[in-house]
Amino acid sequence: AQKVTQAQTEISVVEKEDVTLDCVYETRDTTYYLFWYKQPPSGELVFLIRRNSFDEQNEISGRYSWNFQKSTSSFNFTITASQVVDSAVYFCALSEALGETSGSRLTFGEGTQLTVNP
Amino acid sequence: EPEVTQTPSHQVTQMGQEVILRCVPISNHLYFYWYRQILGQKVEFLVSFYNNEISEKSEIFDDQFSVERPDGSNFTLKIRSTKLEDSAMYFCASRQQDRGKSLFGPGTRLTVT
């Protein structure tokens, strides 16, 4: 069974601080996909990134960066120079590659509530 | 960029009533999903749908739930006899291919009184 753990329930930072959101996952598959979604106060789920298990290269997109470490089963997310608009719940999710006809459901972590104060 | 749409945005219903939540996935997507999120909790998988049939469902998706793709565009979730604990945000998602990213609709907030 797959499992995603986000140990940080809430994080509060002051604007312009860097912040890292932790994500640890469990899966028996060798092929899988990891995701981060943002849920702002308005409630929608906004896709941020998808990473497959064969690509351990870190990725940077503007102020966002992701650190994938297979050895520790972690996929951490860092926001550099945080802004008030970054305040949201952030979910890490895992999808196992079950085959073309299967659904490949997303298993979500509990989420981390990030509050960026001015 | 194309978006997944959901209607209504908020549905209030009485316990025991039937509700139908509607979704229009992105037109060239092949995989469709329903997830739910009880207030303050994580997002939970309900069901996936591919090639006009359910491909996977969770233990939450019992006989009270059903899904349908009645035409080429809509994807619906029906709850036959709602319970108080069905109150949640229901998200529809679609995916173009098996390993693509899932794009979510804005959600329908269901309140059962």
Interface residues (C-beta under 8 A of the other chain):
Chain A: Y33 F35 Y37 G43 E44 L45 V46 F47 R50 N52 F91 A93 S95 A97 L98 G99 E100 T101 S102 G103 S104 R105 L106 T107 F108 G109 E110 G111
Chain B: Y31 Y33 Y35 Q41 K42 V43 E44 F45 V47 S48 F49 Y50 N51 S55 E56 S58 M89 F91 A93 R95 D98 R99 G100 K101 S102 L103 F104 G105 P106 G107 R109
